[in-house]
Amino acid sequence: MGLGATDSQFPVLAVDDSIIDRKLIERLLKTSSYQVTAVDSGSKALEFLGLNDEVEQSDIAEAPSVSPNNHHQEVDVKLIITDYCMPGMTGYDLLRKIKESKSLKDIPVVIMSSENEPSRINRCLEEGAEEFFLKPVKLSDVNKLRPHMMKGTSMEDEANISKRKAMGEIQAPERTRTTYNGFDVLS
């Protein structure tokens, strides 16, 4: 694997139907050097991941093991963070589809919600979510993500990242403090 510009960043798929919440999580993630793709629904997330093809293929009894349209083999996503309450497909539904997928089940999924409902939180964690964040998501929440993403990173990739940090090739962005809906956001 070459040392391209995005090797120092971890690719994250952010899913939220609220444009304000989506932009906030996108900004927090980018501030922490994550490479972010943001979509506004669970179905668009599945489309981005190429999961629609896999679901359709699994419905066919004698389907070939490789589909010519397996987009997900080219998608490099190390983590998915999704809102729980969305129209059409909830974050819980998206979590279940990802965990049922042969090719994507190992990608860590984080659920976020503005509602603190213990039964919902437990159900998501039991189904395989790595974390459950209460909105508004804060920088301290985002800082909890990297260990989950490292699970899918090879030792060689970790060594390359550490080496590049030591050589000064990777630098943390300068941070500024802004206010969002009455909350201080470090960006």
Secondary structure, DSSP 8 states (H G I E B T S, - for coil): ----GGGGSEEEEEE-S-HHHHHHHHHHHHHTTEEEEEESSHHHHHHHHTHHHHHHHHHSTT--SS-TT-GGGT---SEEEEES--SSS-HHHHHHHHHH-TTTTTS-EEEEESS--HHHHHHHHHHT-SEEEESS--HHHHTTSHHHHHTTS-HHHHHHHHHHHHTTSS------EEEETTEEEE-
